[in-house]
């Protein structure tokens, strides 16, 4: 009986420490780019000009490192762009032309994206 109590306490301690340990992400970590942000959204095309503060912006993973952005304000979504993880808290679009920039840095989202006479600009967007 004297040995039972210390062994039970040791076993419980090991189980507790193991189950509460931080889980390491064994994947590439790109799922961390997905999320909801609140910020200023500007959009312009041939027939629409929008500039609104405090708008919901959602970044959704489509597959692998391909994403889409939903705006929920009558603004067309940005679809099928690639985000690459550059460090633990930064994801950057892989566009080489400089016209399709999407950056997630920590809790901040920045978009400067131009395609087919359409222009999206998001500033000061913070992860919810």
N, CA, C and O atoms as CSV, one atom per row, in Angstrom:
chain,resi,resn,atom,element,x,y,z
A,1,UNK,N,N,0.821,-1.187,0.000
A,1,UNK,CA,C,0.000,0.000,0.000
A,1,UNK,C,C,0.865,1.251,0.000
A,1,UNK,O,O,0.525,2.247,-0.639
A,2,UNK,N,N,1.997,1.200,0.724
A,2,UNK,CA,C,2.886,2.350,0.774
A,2,UNK,C,C,3.434,2.671,-0.616
A,2,UNK,O,O,3.661,3.838,-0.935
A,3,UNK,N,N,3.644,1.675,-1.423
A,3,UNK,CA,C,4.179,1.860,-2.770
A,3,UNK,C,C,3.093,2.258,-3.767
A,3,UNK,O,O,3.384,2.905,-4.773
A,4,UNK,N,N,1.864,1.884,-3.500
A,4,UNK,CA,C,0.756,2.161,-4.420
A,4,UNK,C,C,0.489,3.660,-4.604
A,4,UNK,O,O,0.315,4.118,-5.733
A,5,UNK,N,N,0.455,4.413,-3.529
A,5,UNK,CA,C,0.131,5.850,-3.592
A,5,UNK,C,C,1.183,6.619,-4.397
A,5,UNK,O,O,0.801,7.410,-5.259
A,6,UNK,N,N,2.494,6.428,-4.161
A,6,UNK,CA,C,3.482,7.145,-4.988
A,6,UNK,C,C,3.424,6.729,-6.463
A,6,UNK,O,O,3.586,7.568,-7.349
A,7,UNK,N,N,3.194,5.436,-6.727
A,7,UNK,CA,C,3.093,4.981,-8.119
A,7,UNK,C,C,1.859,5.562,-8.805
A,7,UNK,O,O,1.926,5.951,-9.971
A,8,UNK,N,N,0.758,5.623,-8.108
A,8,UNK,CA,C,-0.466,6.207,-8.668
A,8,UNK,C,C,-0.265,7.697,-8.936
A,8,UNK,O,O,-0.692,8.203,-9.973
A,9,UNK,N,N,0.378,8.395,-8.014
A,9,UNK,CA,C,0.642,9.830,-8.194
A,9,UNK,C,C,1.575,10.054,-9.376
A,9,UNK,O,O,1.363,10.979,-10.161
A,10,UNK,N,N,2.599,9.229,-9.517
A,10,UNK,CA,C,3.531,9.330,-10.634
A,10,UNK,C,C,2.821,9.061,-11.959
A,10,UNK,O,O,3.018,9.794,-12.928
A,11,UNK,N,N,2.009,8.030,-12.002
A,11,UNK,CA,C,1.260,7.700,-13.217
A,11,UNK,C,C,0.318,8.831,-13.611
A,11,UNK,O,O,0.238,9.206,-14.780
A,12,UNK,N,N,-0.386,9.365,-12.636
A,12,UNK,CA,C,-1.299,10.478,-12.900
A,12,UNK,C,C,-0.543,11.708,-13.392
A,12,UNK,O,O,-1.007,12.403,-14.296
A,13,UNK,N,N,0.607,11.974,-12.809
A,13,UNK,CA,C,1.420,13.121,-13.230
A,13,UNK,C,C,1.879,12.964,-14.674
A,13,UNK,O,O,1.821,13.918,-15.450
A,14,UNK,N,N,2.328,11.783,-15.038
A,14,UNK,CA,C,2.780,11.523,-16.411
A,14,UNK,C,C,1.630,11.693,-17.392
A,14,UNK,O,O,1.799,12.309,-18.445
A,15,UNK,N,N,0.473,11.159,-17.062
A,15,UNK,CA,C,-0.701,11.296,-17.931
A,15,UNK,C,C,-1.087,12.759,-18.077
A,15,UNK,O,O,-1.382,13.212,-19.183
A,16,UNK,N,N,-1.088,13.499,-16.987
A,16,UNK,CA,C,-1.465,14.909,-17.008
A,16,UNK,C,C,-0.486,15.731,-17.839
A,16,UNK,O,O,-0.907,16.546,-18.661
A,17,UNK,N,N,0.796,15.532,-17.639
A,17,UNK,CA,C,1.812,16.282,-18.386
A,17,UNK,C,C,1.745,15.945,-19.867
A,17,UNK,O,O,1.838,16.841,-20.706
A,18,UNK,N,N,1.586,14.681,-20.200
A,18,UNK,CA,C,1.522,14.258,-21.597
A,18,UNK,C,C,0.284,14.798,-22.292
A,18,UNK,O,O,0.373,15.255,-23.432
A,19,UNK,N,N,-0.851,14.759,-21.645
A,19,UNK,CA,C,-2.089,15.202,-22.287
A,19,UNK,C,C,-2.177,16.717,-22.393
A,19,UNK,O,O,-2.889,17.221,-23.261
A,20,UNK,N,N,-1.484,17.454,-21.548
A,20,UNK,CA,C,-1.534,18.916,-21.581
A,20,UNK,C,C,-0.391,19.525,-22.379
A,20,UNK,O,O,-0.329,20.745,-22.527
A,21,UNK,N,N,0.502,18.714,-22.887
A,21,UNK,CA,C,1.637,19.239,-23.642
A,21,UNK,C,C,1.153,19.904,-24.926
A,21,UNK,O,O,0.144,19.510,-25.511
A,22,UNK,N,N,1.897,20.917,-25.345
A,22,UNK,CA,C,1.551,21.635,-26.571
A,22,UNK,C,C,1.672,20.679,-27.752
A,22,UNK,O,O,2.652,19.944,-27.879
A,23,UNK,N,N,0.662,20.703,-28.609
A,23,UNK,CA,C,0.666,19.849,-29.785
A,23,UNK,C,C,1.466,20.530,-30.892
A,23,UNK,O,O,1.195,21.681,-31.237
A,24,UNK,N,N,2.438,19.831,-31.443
A,24,UNK,CA,C,3.200,20.368,-32.561
A,24,UNK,C,C,2.451,20.097,-33.844
A,24,UNK,O,O,1.882,19.020,-34.023
A,25,UNK,N,N,2.448,21.068,-34.738
A,25,UNK,CA,C,1.809,20.911,-36.038
A,25,UNK,C,C,2.779,20.178,-36.944
A,25,UNK,O,O,3.839,20.708,-37.278
A,26,UNK,N,N,2.432,18.974,-37.343
A,26,UNK,CA,C,3.326,18.184,-38.172
A,26,UNK,C,C,3.166,18.488,-39.646
A,26,UNK,O,O,3.957,18.014,-40.462
A,27,UNK,N,N,2.148,19.276,-40.008
A,27,UNK,CA,C,1.955,19.659,-41.401
A,27,UNK,C,C,2.801,20.861,-41.745
A,27,UNK,O,O,3.694,21.236,-40.985
A,28,UNK,N,N,2.525,21.473,-42.894
A,28,UNK,CA,C,3.303,22.624,-43.332
A,28,UNK,C,C,2.866,23.909,-42.654
A,28,UNK,O,O,3.496,24.950,-42.841
A,29,UNK,N,N,1.792,23.857,-41.865
A,29,UNK,CA,C,1.365,25.016,-41.104
A,29,UNK,C,C,0.509,25.991,-41.876
A,29,UNK,O,O,0.090,27.004,-41.316
A,30,UNK,N,N,0.233,25.727,-43.141
A,30,UNK,CA,C,-0.499,26.694,-43.950
A,30,UNK,C,C,-1.956,26.832,-43.527
A,30,UNK,O,O,-2.597,27.824,-43.873
A,31,UNK,N,N,-2.497,25.865,-42.789
A,31,UNK,CA,C,-3.882,25.982,-42.331
A,31,UNK,C,C,-4.051,27.172,-41.399
A,31,UNK,O,O,-5.162,27.682,-41.252
A,32,UNK,N,N,-2.972,27.625,-40.766
A,32,UNK,CA,C,-3.028,28.774,-39.890
A,32,UNK,C,C,-3.315,30.074,-40.614
A,32,UNK,O,O,-3.616,31.076,-39.966
A,33,UNK,N,N,-3.233,30.093,-41.925
A,33,UNK,CA,C,-3.534,31.304,-42.690
A,33,UNK,C,C,-5.039,31.536,-42.751
A,33,UNK,O,O,-5.480,32.675,-42.901
A,34,UNK,N,N,-5.823,30.488,-42.638
A,34,UNK,CA,C,-7.278,30.623,-42.695
A,34,UNK,C,C,-7.786,31.360,-41.472
A,34,UNK,O,O,-7.241,31.230,-40.376
A,35,UNK,N,N,-8.843,32.138,-41.677
A,35,UNK,CA,C,-9.434,32.819,-40.541
A,35,UNK,C,C,-10.278,33.998,-40.947
A,35,UNK,O,O,-10.385,34.331,-42.127
A,36,UNK,N,N,-10.880,34.628,-39.952
A,36,UNK,CA,C,-11.726,35.804,-40.161
A,36,UNK,C,C,-10.977,37.049,-39.719
A,36,UNK,O,O,-10.282,37.049,-38.703
A,37,UNK,N,N,-11.132,38.102,-40.495
A,37,UNK,CA,C,-10.470,39.368,-40.226
A,37,UNK,C,C,-11.506,40.482,-40.311
A,37,UNK,O,O,-12.505,40.355,-41.019
A,38,UNK,N,N,-11.269,41.561,-39.598
A,38,UNK,CA,C,-12.106,42.757,-39.674
A,38,UNK,C,C,-11.196,43.908,-40.092
A,38,UNK,O,O,-10.153,44.138,-39.480
A,39,UNK,N,N,-11.603,44.637,-41.151
A,39,UNK,CA,C,-10.768,45.743,-41.595
A,39,UNK,C,C,-11.420,46.570,-42.684
A,39,UNK,O,O,-12.587,46.376,-43.023
A,40,UNK,N,N,-10.652,47.487,-43.219
A,40,UNK,CA,C,-11.114,48.371,-44.290
A,40,UNK,C,C,-10.982,47.653,-45.625
A,40,UNK,O,O,-9.923,47.116,-45.952
A,41,UNK,N,N,-12.071,47.648,-46.394
A,41,UNK,CA,C,-12.108,47.002,-47.698
A,41,UNK,C,C,-12.382,48.059,-48.759
A,41,UNK,O,O,-13.340,48.825,-48.662
A,42,UNK,N,N,-11.526,48.085,-49.770
A,42,UNK,CA,C,-11.739,48.954,-50.926
A,42,UNK,C,C,-11.758,48.072,-52.166
A,42,UNK,O,O,-10.920,47.185,-52.330
A,43,UNK,N,N,-12.722,48.330,-53.030
A,43,UNK,CA,C,-12.849,47.558,-54.271
A,43,UNK,C,C,-13.260,48.499,-55.389
A,43,UNK,O,O,-14.048,49.423,-55.189
A,44,UNK,N,N,-12.710,48.246,-56.569
A,44,UNK,CA,C,-13.073,49.073,-57.713
A,44,UNK,C,C,-13.000,48.235,-58.984
A,44,UNK,O,O,-12.051,47.482,-59.205
A,45,UNK,N,N,-14.041,48.392,-59.822
A,45,UNK,CA,C,-14.013,47.858,-61.179
A,45,UNK,C,C,-14.684,48.887,-62.078
A,45,UNK,O,O,-14.862,50.035,-61.671
A,46,UNK,N,N,-15.059,48.498,-63.288
A,46,UNK,CA,C,-15.638,49.452,-64.240
A,46,UNK,C,C,-16.966,50.038,-63.781
A,46,UNK,O,O,-17.313,51.150,-64.181
A,47,UNK,N,N,-17.722,49.316,-62.949
A,47,UNK,CA,C,-19.060,49.787,-62.574
A,47,UNK,C,C,-19.293,49.907,-61.065
A,47,UNK,O,O,-20.373,50.326,-60.649
A,48,UNK,N,N,-18.321,49.555,-60.250
A,48,UNK,CA,C,-18.520,49.537,-58.807
A,48,UNK,C,C,-17.309,50.145,-58.103
A,48,UNK,O,O,-16.162,49.862,-58.448
A,49,UNK,N,N,-17.591,50.979,-57.119
A,49,UNK,CA,C,-16.534,51.592,-56.310
A,49,UNK,C,C,-16.967,51.520,-54.846
A,49,UNK,O,O,-17.925,52.187,-54.454
A,50,UNK,N,N,-16.274,50.720,-54.034
A,50,UNK,CA,C,-16.660,50.483,-52.644
A,50,UNK,C,C,-15.488,50.827,-51.732
A,50,UNK,O,O,-14.342,50.481,-52.020
A,51,UNK,N,N,-15.782,51.506,-50.638
A,51,UNK,CA,C,-14.785,51.811,-49.613
A,51,UNK,C,C,-15.496,51.761,-48.263
A,51,UNK,O,O,-16.252,52.670,-47.918
A,52,UNK,N,N,-15.247,50.684,-47.495
A,52,UNK,CA,C,-15.963,50.493,-46.231
A,52,UNK,C,C,-15.006,50.053,-45.126
A,52,UNK,O,O,-14.086,49.266,-45.350
A,53,UNK,N,N,-15.248,50.584,-43.931
A,53,UNK,CA,C,-14.466,50.207,-42.749
A,53,UNK,C,C,-15.168,49.092,-41.979
A,53,UNK,O,O,-16.361,48.849,-42.160
A,54,UNK,N,N,-14.415,48.428,-41.127
A,54,UNK,CA,C,-14.942,47.407,-40.208
A,54,UNK,C,C,-15.759,46.332,-40.917
A,54,UNK,O,O,-16.875,46.018,-40.502
A,55,UNK,N,N,-15.213,45.781,-41.966
A,55,UNK,CA,C,-15.897,44.739,-42.741
A,55,UNK,C,C,-15.270,43.377,-42.465
A,55,UNK,O,O,-14.072,43.264,-42.205
A,56,UNK,N,N,-16.111,42.347,-42.529
A,56,UNK,CA,C,-15.661,40.973,-42.342
A,56,UNK,C,C,-14.999,40.479,-43.620
A,56,UNK,O,O,-15.543,40.625,-44.714
A,57,UNK,N,N,-13.819,39.894,-43.463
A,57,UNK,CA,C,-13.075,39.296,-44.567
A,57,UNK,C,C,-12.681,37.902,-44.103
A,57,UNK,O,O,-12.103,37.748,-43.026
A,58,UNK,N,N,-12.984,36.891,-44.898
A,58,UNK,CA,C,-12.624,35.520,-44.514
A,58,UNK,C,C,-11.636,34.943,-45.503
A,58,UNK,O,O,-11.841,35.006,-46.716
A,59,UNK,N,N,-10.563,34.380,-44.977
A,59,UNK,CA,C,-9.575,33.664,-45.778
A,59,UNK,C,C,-9.836,32.185,-45.551
A,59,UNK,O,O,-9.782,31.703,-44.419
A,60,UNK,N,N,-10.117,31.469,-46.628
A,60,UNK,CA,C,-10.475,30.050,-46.530
A,60,UNK,C,C,-9.527,29.198,-47.364
A,60,UNK,O,O,-9.225,29.533,-48.510
A,61,UNK,N,N,-9.065,28.105,-46.789
A,61,UNK,CA,C,-8.205,27.180,-47.505
A,61,UNK,C,C,-9.065,26.319,-48.418
A,61,UNK,O,O,-10.029,25.697,-47.972
A,62,UNK,N,N,-8.710,26.287,-49.704
A,62,UNK,CA,C,-9.431,25.477,-50.680
A,62,UNK,C,C,-8.819,24.080,-50.714
A,62,UNK,O,O,-9.528,23.084,-50.572
A,63,UNK,N,N,-7.505,24.010,-50.902
A,63,UNK,CA,C,-6.773,22.746,-50.856
A,63,UNK,C,C,-5.282,23.050,-50.833
A,63,UNK,O,O,-4.826,24.004,-51.464
A,64,UNK,N,N,-4.532,22.239,-50.108
A,64,UNK,CA,C,-3.088,22.457,-50.033
A,64,UNK,C,C,-2.764,23.874,-49.600
A,64,UNK,O,O,-3.147,24.301,-48.511
A,65,UNK,N,N,-2.053,24.609,-50.464
A,65,UNK,CA,C,-1.737,26.000,-50.149
A,65,UNK,C,C,-2.521,26.972,-51.033
A,65,UNK,O,O,-2.112,28.118,-51.221
A,66,UNK,N,N,-3.654,26.504,-51.576
A,66,UNK,CA,C,-4.547,27.336,-52.387
A,66,UNK,C,C,-5.683,27.862,-51.515
A,66,UNK,O,O,-6.286,27.114,-50.746
A,67,UNK,N,N,-5.969,29.161,-51.645
A,67,UNK,CA,C,-6.937,29.837,-50.787
A,67,UNK,C,C,-7.917,30.662,-51.600
A,67,UNK,O,O,-7.727,30.893,-52.794
A,68,UNK,N,N,-8.973,31.100,-50.922
A,68,UNK,CA,C,-9.892,32.091,-51.477
A,68,UNK,C,C,-10.234,33.081,-50.375
A,68,UNK,O,O,-10.121,32.773,-49.189
A,69,UNK,N,N,-10.659,34.284,-50.787
A,69,UNK,CA,C,-11.039,35.320,-49.835
A,69,UNK,C,C,-12.474,35.714,-50.110
A,69,UNK,O,O,-12.835,36.028,-51.244
A,70,UNK,N,N,-13.301,35.698,-49.057
A,70,UNK,CA,C,-14.705,36.106,-49.150
A,70,UNK,C,C,-14.872,37.440,-48.434
A,70,UNK,O,O,-14.304,37.658,-47.364
A,71,UNK,N,N,-15.670,38.343,-49.049
A,71,UNK,CA,C,-15.820,39.694,-48.515
A,71,UNK,C,C,-17.186,39.991,-47.902
A,71,UNK,O,O,-17.259,40.850,-47.023
A,72,UNK,N,N,-18.254,39.344,-48.306
A,72,UNK,CA,C,-19.594,39.513,-47.723
A,72,UNK,C,C,-20.164,40.921,-47.844
A,72,UNK,O,O,-21.058,41.262,-47.069
A,73,UNK,N,N,-19.713,41.736,-48.745
A,73,UNK,CA,C,-20.213,43.110,-48.856
A,73,UNK,C,C,-20.596,43.450,-50.288
A,73,UNK,O,O,-20.564,44.620,-50.668
A,74,UNK,N,N,-20.954,42.463,-51.081
A,74,UNK,CA,C,-21.271,42.704,-52.483
A,74,UNK,C,C,-20.031,42.786,-53.347
A,74,UNK,O,O,-20.122,43.021,-54.552
A,75,UNK,N,N,-18.882,42.594,-52.741
A,75,UNK,CA,C,-17.610,42.628,-53.466
A,75,UNK,C,C,-17.290,41.212,-53.930
A,75,UNK,O,O,-17.423,40.267,-53.152
A,76,UNK,N,N,-16.869,41.046,-55.185
A,76,UNK,CA,C,-16.517,39.707,-55.665
A,76,UNK,C,C,-15.383,39.095,-54.830
A,76,UNK,O,O,-14.493,39.798,-54.352
A,77,UNK,N,N,-15.440,37.786,-54.672
A,77,UNK,CA,C,-14.407,37.071,-53.927
A,77,UNK,C,C,-13.135,36.959,-54.756
A,77,UNK,O,O,-13.177,37.010,-55.985
A,78,UNK,N,N,-12.024,36.808,-54.084
A,78,UNK,CA,C,-10.756,36.483,-54.739
A,78,UNK,C,C,-10.587,34.980,-54.575
A,78,UNK,O,O,-10.629,34.468,-53.457
A,79,UNK,N,N,-10.397,34.270,-55.682
A,79,UNK,CA,C,-10.335,32.809,-55.614
A,79,UNK,C,C,-9.017,32.278,-56.168
A,79,UNK,O,O,-8.345,32.925,-56.971
A,80,UNK,N,N,-8.681,31.093,-55.717
A,80,UNK,CA,C,-7.565,30.303,-56.237
A,80,UNK,C,C,-6.235,31.046,-56.312
A,80,UNK,O,O,-5.635,31.161,-57.381
A,81,UNK,N,N,-5.787,31.545,-55.171
A,81,UNK,CA,C,-4.438,32.098,-55.111
A,81,UNK,C,C,-3.637,31.273,-54.110
A,81,UNK,O,O,-4.207,30.621,-53.235
A,82,UNK,N,N,-2.334,31.304,-54.243
A,82,UNK,CA,C,-1.448,30.471,-53.431
A,82,UNK,C,C,-0.791,31.315,-52.343
A,82,UNK,O,O,-0.262,32.394,-52.609
A,83,UNK,N,N,-0.836,30.801,-51.108
A,83,UNK,CA,C,-0.127,31.418,-49.987
A,83,UNK,C,C,0.987,30.480,-49.545
A,83,UNK,O,O,0.773,29.282,-49.365
A,84,UNK,N,N,2.168,31.037,-49.374
A,84,UNK,CA,C,3.305,30.268,-48.889
A,84,UNK,C,C,3.708,30.766,-47.511
A,84,UNK,O,O,3.779,31.971,-47.270
A,85,UNK,N,N,3.969,29.839,-46.622
A,85,UNK,CA,C,4.383,30.181,-45.261
A,85,UNK,C,C,5.861,30.555,-45.289
A,85,UNK,O,O,6.695,29.777,-45.752
A,86,UNK,N,N,6.184,31.757,-44.786
A,86,UNK,CA,C,7.579,32.194,-44.769
A,86,UNK,C,C,8.217,32.053,-43.390
A,86,UNK,O,O,9.437,31.920,-43.283
A,87,UNK,N,N,7.403,32.080,-42.335
A,87,UNK,CA,C,7.875,31.790,-40.979
A,87,UNK,C,C,6.673,31.382,-40.141
A,87,UNK,O,O,5.600,31.137,-40.692
A,88,UNK,N,N,6.823,31.302,-38.834
A,88,UNK,CA,C,5.758,30.794,-37.963
A,88,UNK,C,C,4.459,31.568,-38.049
A,88,UNK,O,O,3.394,31.001,-37.803
A,89,UNK,N,N,4.512,32.856,-38.393
A,89,UNK,CA,C,3.287,33.656,-38.364
A,89,UNK,C,C,3.069,34.491,-39.618
A,89,UNK,O,O,2.279,35.435,-39.598
A,90,UNK,N,N,3.754,34.162,-40.707
A,90,UNK,CA,C,3.633,34.962,-41.931
A,90,UNK,C,C,3.360,34.073,-43.138
A,90,UNK,O,O,4.033,33.066,-43.357
A,91,UNK,N,N,2.345,34.476,-43.921
A,91,UNK,CA,C,2.017,33.827,-45.182
A,91,UNK,C,C,1.976,34.903,-46.253
A,91,UNK,O,O,1.425,35.982,-46.034
A,92,UNK,N,N,2.565,34.609,-47.421
A,92,UNK,CA,C,2.656,35.590,-48.497
A,92,UNK,C,C,2.226,34.921,-49.792
A,92,UNK,O,O,2.564,33.764,-50.040
A,93,UNK,N,N,1.470,35.660,-50.631
A,93,UNK,CA,C,1.057,35.118,-51.925
A,93,UNK,C,C,2.282,34.938,-52.809
A,93,UNK,O,O,3.290,35.624,-52.640
A,94,UNK,N,N,2.186,34.015,-53.747
A,94,UNK,CA,C,3.335,33.649,-54.570
A,94,UNK,C,C,3.358,34.370,-55.909
A,94,UNK,O,O,4.030,33.913,-56.833
A,95,UNK,N,N,2.647,35.481,-56.039
A,95,UNK,CA,C,2.601,36.220,-57.298
A,95,UNK,C,C,3.939,36.901,-57.565
A,95,UNK,O,O,4.493,37.563,-56.686
A,96,UNK,N,N,4.456,36.735,-58.783
A,96,UNK,CA,C,5.735,37.350,-59.133
A,96,UNK,C,C,5.567,38.659,-59.895
A,96,UNK,O,O,6.543,39.384,-60.087
A,97,UNK,N,N,4.346,38.977,-60.334
A,97,UNK,CA,C,4.125,40.211,-61.097
A,97,UNK,C,C,3.979,41.424,-60.195
A,97,UNK,O,O,4.105,42.558,-60.658
A,98,UNK,N,N,3.717,41.203,-58.916
A,98,UNK,CA,C,3.520,42.305,-57.985
A,98,UNK,C,C,2.120,42.880,-58.016
A,98,UNK,O,O,1.851,43.883,-57.355
A,99,UNK,N,N,1.216,42.262,-58.778
A,99,UNK,CA,C,-0.155,42.756,-58.897
A,99,UNK,C,C,-1.132,42.006,-58.003
A,99,UNK,O,O,-2.261,42.461,-57.814
A,100,UNK,N,N,-0.728,40.879,-57.456
A,100,UNK,CA,C,-1.633,40.049,-56.655
A,100,UNK,C,C,-0.986,39.751,-55.304
A,100,UNK,O,O,-0.527,38.639,-55.047
A,101,UNK,N,N,-0.963,40.761,-54.459
A,101,UNK,CA,C,-0.296,40.628,-53.163
A,101,UNK,C,C,-1.298,40.394,-52.040
A,101,UNK,O,O,-2.199,41.202,-51.811
A,102,UNK,N,N,-1.125,39.282,-51.349
A,102,UNK,CA,C,-1.891,38.971,-50.147
A,102,UNK,C,C,-0.867,38.575,-49.089
A,102,UNK,O,O,-0.049,37.682,-49.312
A,103,UNK,N,N,-0.914,39.242,-47.941
A,103,UNK,CA,C,0.034,38.957,-46.869
A,103,UNK,C,C,-0.713,38.842,-45.544
A,103,UNK,O,O,-1.527,39.697,-45.195
A,104,UNK,N,N,-0.422,37.776,-44.821
A,104,UNK,CA,C,-0.915,37.622,-43.453
A,104,UNK,C,C,0.322,37.599,-42.573
A,104,UNK,O,O,1.160,36.704,-42.672
A,105,UNK,N,N,0.418,38.601,-41.714
A,105,UNK,CA,C,1.569,38.732,-40.832
A,105,UNK,C,C,1.069,38.801,-39.395
A,105,UNK,O,O,0.563,39.832,-38.951
A,106,UNK,N,N,1.216,37.697,-38.677
A,106,UNK,CA,C,0.663,37.626,-37.327
A,106,UNK,C,C,-0.852,37.710,-37.393
A,106,UNK,O,O,-1.496,36.847,-37.989
A,107,UNK,N,N,-1.432,38.746,-36.783
A,107,UNK,CA,C,-2.886,38.931,-36.790
A,107,UNK,C,C,-3.347,39.898,-37.871
A,107,UNK,O,O,-4.536,40.206,-37.949
A,108,UNK,N,N,-2.433,40.382,-38.707
A,108,UNK,CA,C,-2.762,41.413,-39.694
A,108,UNK,C,C,-2.870,40.831,-41.106
A,108,UNK,O,O,-2.051,40.010,-41.520
A,109,UNK,N,N,-3.900,41.275,-41.835
A,109,UNK,CA,C,-4.108,40.895,-43.230
A,109,UNK,C,C,-3.983,42.139,-44.093
A,109,UNK,O,O,-4.585,43.171,-43.797
A,110,UNK,N,N,-3.196,42.040,-45.166
A,110,UNK,CA,C,-3.046,43.122,-46.130
A,110,UNK,C,C,-3.267,42.549,-47.521
A,110,UNK,O,O,-2.697,41.519,-47.879
A,111,UNK,N,N,-4.105,43.231,-48.305
A,111,UNK,CA,C,-4.372,42.795,-49.677
A,111,UNK,C,C,-4.209,43.986,-50.606
A,111,UNK,O,O,-4.768,45.057,-50.366
A,112,UNK,N,N,-3.443,43.791,-51.663
A,112,UNK,CA,C,-3.347,44.732,-52.770
A,112,UNK,C,C,-3.360,43.860,-54.022
A,112,UNK,O,O,-2.313,43.391,-54.470
A,113,UNK,N,N,-4.539,43.647,-54.578
A,113,UNK,CA,C,-4.759,42.610,-55.585
A,113,UNK,C,C,-5.441,43.220,-56.797
A,113,UNK,O,O,-6.483,43.862,-56.667
A,114,UNK,N,N,-4.862,43.022,-57.972
A,114,UNK,CA,C,-5.432,43.552,-59.209
A,114,UNK,C,C,-5.535,42.435,-60.233
A,114,UNK,O,O,-4.588,41.680,-60.453
A,115,UNK,N,N,-6.714,42.344,-60.858
A,115,UNK,CA,C,-6.947,41.309,-61.861
A,115,UNK,C,C,-8.126,41.701,-62.741
A,115,UNK,O,O,-9.187,42.055,-62.227
A,116,UNK,N,N,-7.958,41.643,-64.048
A,116,UNK,CA,C,-9.047,41.879,-65.010
A,116,UNK,C,C,-9.834,43.156,-64.720
A,116,UNK,O,O,-11.052,43.095,-64.555
A,117,UNK,N,N,-9.182,44.284,-64.655
A,117,UNK,CA,C,-9.816,45.591,-64.409
A,117,UNK,C,C,-10.496,45.679,-63.047
A,117,UNK,O,O,-11.332,46.556,-62.833
A,118,UNK,N,N,-10.154,44.790,-62.130
A,118,UNK,CA,C,-10.680,44.819,-60.771
A,118,UNK,C,C,-9.524,45.079,-59.808
A,118,UNK,O,O,-8.398,44.633,-60.029
A,119,UNK,N,N,-9.828,45.808,-58.741
A,119,UNK,CA,C,-8.798,46.129,-57.761
A,119,UNK,C,C,-9.359,45.965,-56.349
A,119,UNK,O,O,-10.384,46.559,-56.014
A,120,UNK,N,N,-8.691,45.164,-55.525
A,120,UNK,CA,C,-9.051,44.968,-54.123
A,120,UNK,C,C,-7.924,45.539,-53.270
A,120,UNK,O,O,-6.746,45.352,-53.572
A,121,UNK,N,N,-8.298,46.231,-52.214
A,121,UNK,CA,C,-7.306,46.763,-51.289
A,121,UNK,C,C,-7.858,46.612,-49.870
A,121,UNK,O,O,-8.936,47.119,-49.561
A,122,UNK,N,N,-7.127,45.926,-49.025
A,122,UNK,CA,C,-7.528,45.743,-47.628
A,122,UNK,C,C,-6.384,46.240,-46.755
A,122,UNK,O,O,-5.235,45.825,-46.907
A,123,UNK,N,N,-6.728,47.144,-45.833
A,123,UNK,CA,C,-5.725,47.667,-44.907
A,123,UNK,C,C,-6.251,47.557,-43.479
A,123,UNK,O,O,-7.459,47.558,-43.243
A,124,UNK,N,N,-5.348,47.466,-42.561
A,124,UNK,CA,C,-5.684,47.440,-41.132
A,124,UNK,C,C,-6.672,46.335,-40.768
A,124,UNK,O,O,-7.495,46.522,-39.871
A,125,UNK,N,N,-6.607,45.200,-41.439
A,125,UNK,CA,C,-7.500,44.083,-41.108
A,125,UNK,C,C,-6.848,43.239,-40.014
A,125,UNK,O,O,-5.701,42.813,-40.146
A,126,UNK,N,N,-7.589,43.007,-38.941
A,126,UNK,CA,C,-7.078,42.280,-37.781
A,126,UNK,C,C,-7.855,40.978,-37.614
A,126,UNK,O,O,-9.078,40.946,-37.756
A,127,UNK,N,N,-7.122,39.902,-37.310
A,127,UNK,CA,C,-7.759,38.593,-37.100
A,127,UNK,C,C,-8.695,38.660,-35.908
A,127,UNK,O,O,-8.352,39.205,-34.859
A,128,UNK,N,N,-9.904,38.088,-36.087
A,128,UNK,CA,C,-10.900,38.048,-35.007
A,128,UNK,C,C,-10.551,36.987,-33.999
A,128,UNK,O,O,-11.272,36.805,-33.019
